[in-house]
Amino acid sequence: ASKIPVYGINAALVRNDNEVIFGATYLPATDEMCTAEIGQGAFLNGVKVTCSEQESWDHSVGIGGIGLHANALRMFQVLSDLSHGTAWVNTLGAPSVTGVYLAAGRRDWYVIRSHRTKEWDWAAPSIIMKEAGCVVTNAEGESWRIHDKEMLATNRHLHPALLEAVKKLGENSNS
């Protein structure tokens, strides 16, 4: 719709209405197919991929599904504080592309808080990122489930600080 070829096609198999057990994402603009099955790893065009091993928030590169509202502006400040003002963030608006980029280690982290996100947007990317070794949780730090409206995804090094910052942000927005 926006004439920017940042989009993808997702398909997922969900068991018991909440457990994603298989996912596939196709990115037509780059002819990339990423697949993952629970316990089998994630594959991009048939080659196994793993998430970033970035150990420091400094100079990290992330993706934020963040609109321009007061809570989002606080989130940008949190991300800036974590990285001492050195991190980069893209807002792609395409969960399919985000999942592939994180799984393949092209980006270091992702955070979204949105009530507009639908299950079909995140089912396939969630298992793709998990099977690539990313930590994928909700804002409480619990493993992301299909009906959650927020997602934090990053590697094991960056996730604890991101989770702590998002929890503090939640506490501050409720006060």
C-alpha positions as MATLAB code, in Angstrom:
seq = 'ASKIPVYGINAALVRNDNEVIFGATYLPATDEMCTAEIGQGAFLNGVKVTCSEQESWDHSVGIGGIGLHANALRMFQVLSDLSHGTAWVNTLGAPSVTGVYLAAGRRDWYVIRSHRTKEWDWAAPSIIMKEAGCVVTNAEGESWRIHDKEMLATNRHLHPALLEAVKKLGENSNS';
ca = [
       0.000    0.000    0.000;
       2.847    2.410    0.793;
       4.890    1.295   -2.235;
       7.753    0.255    0.042;
       8.521   -3.458   -0.488;
       8.878   -4.244    3.206;
       6.272   -6.934    3.694;
       5.936  -10.671    3.894;
       3.555  -13.582    3.903;
       3.194  -15.598    7.122;
       1.764  -19.061    7.736;
       1.767  -20.894   11.055;
       0.471  -24.049   12.655;
      -0.891  -23.497   16.154;
      -1.725  -26.280   18.606;
      -4.397  -25.893   21.321;
      -5.077  -22.258   20.351;
      -1.846  -20.963   21.902;
       1.280  -22.973   21.026;
       2.923  -22.197   17.702;
       4.613  -25.385   16.458;
       5.545  -24.419   12.882;
       5.981  -21.142   11.047;
       6.982  -19.937    7.615;
       7.546  -16.415    6.337;
       8.182  -15.464    2.721;
       9.620  -12.056    1.811;
       8.759  -11.553   -1.887;
      10.917   -8.452   -2.439;
      14.094  -10.335   -1.499;
      12.933  -13.875   -2.379;
      13.661  -15.126    1.129;
      11.810  -17.989    2.813;
      12.302  -18.554    6.516;
      10.877  -21.625    8.250;
      10.952  -23.060   11.749;
       9.516  -26.073   13.489;
       9.502  -26.445   17.248;
      12.760  -28.052   18.360;
      14.289  -28.070   14.857;
      15.879  -24.627   14.432;
      15.175  -21.816   11.970;
      16.208  -21.852    8.311;
      16.494  -19.057    5.760;
      16.441  -20.378    2.197;
      17.495  -23.750    3.600;
      20.452  -22.449    5.656;
      20.253  -22.534    9.460;
      20.184  -19.073   11.047;
      20.827  -17.796   14.556;
      20.005  -14.564   16.275;
      22.519  -11.835   17.008;
      25.109  -12.341   19.738;
      25.460   -8.590   20.398;
      26.495   -8.426   24.054;
      26.139   -4.705   24.692;
      23.283   -2.297   24.176;
      25.861    0.214   22.949;
      25.663    0.482   19.159;
      22.969   -2.197   18.982;
      20.479   -2.073   16.128;
      16.853   -2.837   16.737;
      13.374   -2.670   15.369;
      10.579   -0.954   17.235;
       6.924   -1.275   16.436;
       6.354    2.035   18.134;
       3.872    4.704   17.088;
       4.147    8.370   17.955;
       2.275    8.699   21.240;
       3.349    9.529   24.799;
       4.108    5.945   25.846;
       6.095    5.363   22.661;
       8.165    8.473   23.247;
       8.983    7.163   26.737;
       9.972    3.852   25.138;
      12.375    5.641   22.782;
      13.921    7.332   25.830;
      14.276    3.955   27.585;
      16.039    2.489   24.538;
      18.293    5.514   24.308;
      19.174    5.226   27.994;
      19.983    1.507   27.659;
      22.430    2.173   24.845;
      23.855    5.454   26.169;
      22.358    7.146   23.115;
      24.167    4.896   20.619;
      21.511    2.375   19.507;
      19.705    2.555   16.195;
      16.060    1.689   15.761;
      14.046    1.095   12.603;
      10.264    0.998   12.584;
       9.454   -1.347    9.728;
       5.784   -1.937   10.431;
       6.110   -5.480    9.062;
       6.178   -8.281   11.657;
       7.085  -10.754    8.911;
      10.261   -8.879    7.989;
      11.080   -8.203   11.643;
      10.975  -11.906   12.488;
      13.281  -12.846    9.633;
      15.738  -10.017   10.361;
      16.022  -10.945   14.049;
      16.284  -14.681   13.347;
      19.056  -14.084   10.820;
      21.002  -11.776   13.165;
      20.482   -8.696   10.969;
      19.007   -6.810   13.924;
      19.703   -7.211   17.633;
      16.346   -6.601   19.292;
      12.660   -5.881   18.809;
       9.984   -4.403   21.022;
       6.307   -3.747   20.336;
       3.311   -2.813   22.443;
       0.238   -2.672   20.264;
      -3.385   -3.622   20.597;
      -3.650   -3.518   16.790;
      -1.314   -6.469   16.297;
      -3.179   -9.639   15.361;
      -2.277  -13.244   16.064;
      -1.555  -13.926   12.399;
       0.999  -11.102   12.369;
       3.199  -12.763   14.990;
       2.554  -16.522   15.026;
       5.121  -17.431   12.339;
       7.742  -14.798   13.277;
       7.576  -15.819   16.958;
       8.600  -19.433   16.357;
      11.142  -18.411   13.721;
      12.850  -16.088   16.216;
      12.644  -18.621   19.075;
      14.085  -21.418   16.960;
      16.930  -19.103   15.885;
      17.841  -18.703   19.559;
      16.130  -15.421   20.356;
      14.425  -14.897   23.696;
      10.813  -14.008   22.847;
       8.607  -12.871   25.730;
       5.736  -10.624   26.665;
       6.257   -7.518   28.816;
       6.115   -9.641   31.977;
       9.008  -11.832   30.850;
       6.817  -14.873   30.206;
       7.279  -16.839   27.002;
       5.297  -15.035   24.307;
       1.877  -16.560   23.671;
      -0.272  -16.049   20.624;
      -2.786  -13.724   22.300;
      -0.203  -11.378   23.884;
      -0.329   -7.759   22.708;
       3.313   -6.973   23.377;
       6.522   -8.694   22.403;
      10.163   -8.357   23.360;
      12.591  -10.333   21.228;
      16.353  -10.277   21.453;
      19.265  -12.458   22.385;
      20.080  -13.792   25.848;
      22.576  -10.988   26.487;
      20.268   -8.036   25.836;
      16.929   -9.428   27.002;
      17.300   -8.958   30.799;
      17.967   -5.202   30.515;
      15.206   -4.731   27.937;
      12.708   -6.593   30.105;
      13.647   -4.574   33.187;
      13.328   -1.298   31.273;
       9.944   -2.238   29.794;
       8.641   -3.275   33.221;
       9.745    0.078   34.683;
       8.118    1.869   31.783;
       4.873    0.013   32.528;
       5.058    0.969   36.208;
       5.689    4.629   35.347;
       2.785    4.791   32.882;
       0.411    3.405   35.557;
       1.399    6.011   38.153;
];
